Amino acid sequence: MIKSPKLGLFPVVSAVILTIVVVATLYPFVHMIAVSLSGDVYVIKNEITVWPKGFNVNMYNLVLGDPKIWTAFRNTILYTALGTAISLAVTSMGAYALSRSQMAFRKSLTMLIVFTMFFGGGMIPTYLVVRSLELVDTIWGMALPGAVSTWNLILMRTFFAGIPKELEESGRLDGLNDIGIFFRIMVPLSKASFATIALFYAVSMWNNFQLPLLYLRSPDLFPLQVLLRNLILAGTASSGDVTRIGGDNLIVEESLKYATIMVSTLPILIVYPFVQKYFVKGAMIGAVKG
């Protein structure tokens, strides 16, 4: 008879800790969904935990019926798509250049880039630079100031450095220059790394509200996160139409906030299943090789 292997203490403790972390992470999210889908009477009585009572979608109708939400959605998608594309292009080309041993001043440039992980110019000097470039209150003010993340650059550089040199040499024998090697050899071999870094940038830009607060002035350019922040801080609906739902205004506004949070969060969560197969592979290859 084959005996089943005996579980040690470490797997059991790890499973318990991870279960606690998962529950602590998911509970607020599930609670917000339950409150946003519950009737105002049950919310007023504070009877909602993880399951909605008096199921209705009034709050979502109110949120999705506000034209400001759709304008903010459009802006957020535009900033995320444009910013991710620019960041991915600049980061990948910079990482490829730094991964080549024949590049002049490679170590010095790498040290200068790593230096920015610990020290920065500060908010005011950065704002002055952006203003001098006339990027304030433009879509480019959202895409360019945060175009490169030092961590993502180093991660991708490590990945490129782990690709066999023989592939580069074979490309040069076929008459390719550095640009041709990058686009025809490196990029096709780095799909997992590109997908991972793109996800990092997209999530960061989707959730970013600091850059819009600093560089945007026109409400028509505000992304979803700024609208959500203003709603939470003000405690009132942007449409001013909360009282028609009934109940205590404060509680109804809380439900409205939760519904808005769900509307702003779900789209970026939907992206995860499509890049999940690349996520661990791309991150670990970049971390282990080199």
Residue, then its C-alpha position, 0 to 999 in steps of 0.5 A: m500500500i502506498k502511503s500518502p505523503k505527510l503534510g509538513l507544518f509549513p504548507v498548513v501555515s502557509a495555506v491558513i495565512l493565504t486564506i486569511v489574506v484572501v478573505a481580508t482582500l475580498y471582503p471589502f469588495v464583496h461588501m461594496i457589491a452587496v451594498s450597491l445592489s441592496g435596497d435603501v431600507y436595508v442599507i439604512k438598518n446596516e443589515i448588509t454584510v456579503w449578500p444583497k437584500g432587496f435586490n435592485v440596480n437603482m444605483y447603477n442606473l443612476v451612475l451609468g445615467d450620468p453623462k459625466i461618468w461616460t466622459a470620464f470613462r472615455n478619458t480613462i480608456l484614452y489615457t490608459a491606452l495611449g499611456t501604456a503604448i508610449s510607456l511600453a515602447v519607451t521602456s522596451m527600447g531603453a531596456y534593450a539598449l541597456s541590456r547590450s554589453q557593447m553600449a557605451f556608458r551602459k553601467s553609468l546610465t544604469m546607475l543613474i536610472v536606478f538612482t531615480m528609484f530612491f531620489g526624485g526631483g519632487m512635485i513642484p519641480t516636476y510640475l514646472v517642467v510639465r508646465s514649461l513643455e505646455l503639457v498642462d491640461t492636455i492628454w499628453g500631460m497624462a501620458l508623458p510624465g509617467a512614461v517610464s517606471t524604473w522598476n519595469l525598465i530594470l525588469m525588462r532589461t534583465f529579461f533581454a539580457g537573458i536571451p541567448k546572444e547567438l540569436e543576436e549574432s544570427g540576426r547580424l549575419d542575416g544583415l539586421n541592425d540593432i533596430g531590426i534585431f529588436f523588432r524581428i527577434m527580441v519583440p517576438l520572443s518577449k511576448a510574456s514580458f511585454a504582456t506583464i509590463a503592459l499590465f503593470y502600466a495599464v493598472s497604474m494609469w487606470n488607478n492614477f489620480q495624482l497626475p490628473l489632479l496636478y496637470l488637468r484643469s478642465p472637467d471634460l478631461f477628468p478621468l474616472q478616478v478623479l470623478l470618483r475621488n470628488l464624489i467620495l470627498a464631496g459625499t454627493a452625486s454629481s447629477g444631484d439626483v439622489t433624493r429620488i431613490g428615497g431613504d436617508n440621503l447619507i446612506v444612499e450616497e454611500s451606496l452610490k459611492y460603492a456603485t461608482i467604485m464598482v463601475s470604475t474597478l470592474p473594467i480593469l479587473i476584466v483584463y486580468p484573465f486575458v493576461q494571466k497566462y503571461f503574468v507569472k511567466g513574464a515576471m519570473i523569467g525577467a527576475v530569474k535570468g541574468 
